[in-house]
Amino acid sequence: MKQMREEDIPAFVWEVAATGCDICSVGPGNYVMGDADVPRGKRRGLYKKLDEIDARYGRRDHLRYKIAAHLASIGRYIDAPSPQAEAWSEGLIPTSDRGIDEEAPNLDGVTAYDVAHIPTYAALLIAEAEGVDWCDVARATLSIDPDREPDRARRAWASHLARARWLATSDLRLCEQ
């Protein structure tokens, strides 16, 4: 099968983007092509165009890092946490579907919010014990990007970690609400 050449990367990226399909790097060595923004009725035609592009350029796995670097250089990238930052959370109980408040409760008893966020509190305590950077924890566990909202992320992380520590070391009783 044909293999893509390094000098074909810019043309390949341009052709994929010209179909309306998004293409961007995710971290330093990966990239994705997605059709989420393409209306359903136009996806069949999109897949045909992508198959034609794929056949024209050939296999490209050997250029994965170079394609990702090119995408990042033209502003088509998504920051991804480092493998070390992701590793600490693998296998943890997923966090609550209930949204994260700006600050955790500061009451002398266990609240409904606390009960809903036990997995979040557990993840925070595990991350602290393993020395994970607070920014990675805020991003992965609280779904707050510290690069975009540093004050909010720090406040939410500190508040929830303090609450997790309190819950872990206190005689617990239900709070009347």
C-alpha positions as CSV (number, residue, x, y, z in Angstrom):
1,M,0.0,0.0,0.0
2,K,1.1,3.5,-0.7
3,Q,2.7,5.6,2.1
4,M,2.3,9.3,2.7
5,R,5.4,11.4,2.3
6,E,6.4,14.0,4.9
7,E,6.2,16.8,2.3
8,D,2.5,15.9,1.7
9,I,1.4,16.7,5.2
10,P,0.3,20.3,4.6
11,A,-1.7,19.3,1.5
12,F,-3.3,16.4,3.3
13,V,-4.4,18.5,6.2
14,W,-5.7,21.2,3.9
15,E,-7.7,18.7,1.9
16,V,-9.2,17.1,5.0
17,A,-10.2,20.5,6.4
18,A,-11.6,21.6,3.1
19,T,-14.2,18.7,3.3
20,G,-15.7,20.3,6.4
21,C,-14.3,17.6,8.6
22,D,-12.3,18.9,11.6
23,I,-8.8,17.7,12.0
24,C,-6.6,18.7,15.0
25,S,-3.7,17.4,17.1
26,V,-4.3,16.1,20.5
27,G,-1.1,16.3,22.5
28,P,2.3,15.9,20.9
29,G,1.8,12.6,19.1
30,N,-1.9,12.2,18.1
31,Y,-4.4,13.7,15.9
32,V,-8.1,13.2,15.2
33,M,-10.5,13.8,12.4
34,G,-14.1,14.4,13.4
35,D,-17.4,14.9,11.7
36,A,-19.4,16.1,14.7
37,D,-19.9,19.6,13.1
38,V,-21.0,18.1,9.8
39,P,-24.8,17.9,9.3
40,R,-26.0,14.2,9.2
41,G,-27.3,14.5,5.7
42,K,-23.8,15.5,4.4
43,R,-21.8,12.8,6.2
44,R,-22.1,10.1,3.6
45,G,-20.6,12.4,1.0
46,L,-17.9,13.4,3.5
47,Y,-16.9,9.8,4.1
48,K,-16.6,9.3,0.4
49,K,-14.3,12.3,0.1
50,L,-12.2,11.2,3.1
51,D,-11.8,7.7,1.6
52,E,-10.6,9.3,-1.7
53,I,-8.1,11.5,0.3
54,D,-7.0,8.4,2.2
55,A,-6.4,6.5,-1.0
56,R,-4.6,9.4,-2.6
57,Y,-2.1,9.9,0.2
58,G,-1.8,6.3,1.6
59,R,-0.8,5.1,5.0
60,R,0.4,7.8,7.4
61,D,0.9,6.1,10.8
62,H,4.7,6.6,10.4
63,L,4.1,10.4,10.2
64,R,1.7,10.6,13.2
65,Y,4.1,12.9,15.2
66,K,4.9,15.1,12.3
67,I,1.2,15.5,11.3
68,A,0.4,16.4,14.9
69,A,3.3,18.9,15.0
70,H,2.1,20.5,11.7
71,L,-1.5,20.8,13.0
72,A,-0.3,22.4,16.2
73,S,1.9,24.8,14.2
74,I,-1.2,26.1,12.4
75,G,-3.3,26.4,15.5
76,R,-5.3,23.2,15.0
77,Y,-4.7,21.5,18.4
78,I,-6.3,20.4,21.6
79,D,-4.1,20.5,24.7
80,A,-4.0,17.0,26.3
81,P,-2.7,16.2,29.7
82,S,0.6,14.3,29.9
83,P,0.5,10.6,30.3
84,Q,1.7,11.0,33.9
85,A,-1.1,13.4,34.6
86,E,-3.7,11.0,33.2
87,A,-2.2,7.8,34.8
88,W,-3.2,8.7,38.3
89,S,-6.9,8.8,37.4
90,E,-7.1,5.5,35.5
91,G,-9.5,3.1,37.2
92,L,-10.9,5.6,39.6
93,I,-14.6,5.8,40.2
94,P,-16.0,8.4,37.7
95,T,-16.9,11.7,39.3
96,S,-20.6,12.7,39.8
97,D,-22.8,13.7,37.0
98,R,-24.0,16.5,39.1
99,G,-22.1,19.7,38.3
100,I,-19.3,21.0,40.5
101,D,-20.1,24.1,42.5
102,E,-17.7,27.0,42.8
103,E,-17.0,26.0,46.4
104,A,-17.7,22.8,48.4
105,P,-20.1,23.1,51.3
106,N,-18.7,24.4,54.5
107,L,-21.1,22.9,57.0
108,D,-20.6,20.7,60.1
109,G,-22.5,17.7,58.5
110,V,-22.7,15.7,55.4
111,T,-24.8,17.3,52.7
112,A,-26.6,15.9,49.6
113,Y,-23.8,17.6,47.6
114,D,-21.2,15.7,49.6
115,V,-22.9,12.4,49.0
116,A,-23.2,13.1,45.2
117,H,-19.5,14.0,45.1
118,I,-17.9,11.2,47.1
119,P,-16.1,9.9,44.0
120,T,-14.8,13.5,43.3
121,Y,-13.6,13.8,46.9
122,A,-11.9,10.3,46.7
123,A,-10.1,11.3,43.4
124,L,-8.9,14.5,45.0
125,L,-7.5,12.6,48.0
126,I,-5.8,10.0,45.8
127,A,-4.3,12.7,43.6
128,E,-3.0,14.6,46.6
129,A,-1.4,11.4,48.1
130,E,0.3,10.7,44.7
131,G,1.5,14.3,44.4
132,V,-0.4,15.1,41.2
133,D,-0.2,18.8,40.2
134,W,-3.4,20.6,41.2
135,C,-3.9,22.0,37.7
136,D,-4.1,18.4,36.3
137,V,-6.6,17.5,39.1
138,A,-8.8,20.6,38.5
139,R,-8.9,19.8,34.8
140,A,-9.6,16.1,35.0
141,T,-11.7,15.8,38.2
142,L,-13.5,19.2,38.4
143,S,-13.7,19.8,34.7
144,I,-12.3,23.3,35.1
145,D,-9.5,24.5,32.9
146,P,-6.9,26.3,35.1
147,D,-5.3,27.9,32.0
148,R,-8.6,29.6,31.1
149,E,-10.0,30.2,34.6
150,P,-7.0,30.0,37.0
151,D,-8.7,31.7,40.0
152,R,-11.9,29.6,39.7
153,A,-10.0,26.4,39.2
154,R,-7.7,27.0,42.2
155,R,-10.7,28.1,44.5
156,A,-12.8,25.0,43.5
157,W,-9.8,22.6,43.8
158,A,-8.8,24.0,47.3
159,S,-12.4,24.1,48.5
160,H,-13.2,20.6,47.4
161,L,-9.9,19.2,48.7
162,A,-10.4,20.8,52.1
163,R,-13.9,19.3,52.2
164,A,-12.6,15.9,51.2
165,R,-10.0,16.0,54.0
166,W,-12.6,17.1,56.5
167,L,-15.0,14.3,55.4
168,A,-12.2,11.7,55.6
169,T,-11.2,12.7,59.2
170,S,-14.5,13.6,60.9
171,D,-17.2,11.9,62.7
172,L,-19.9,12.2,60.1
173,R,-23.5,13.1,60.6
174,L,-26.1,14.0,58.1
175,C,-26.7,17.7,57.7
176,E,-30.4,18.8,57.9
177,Q,-31.2,20.8,54.8
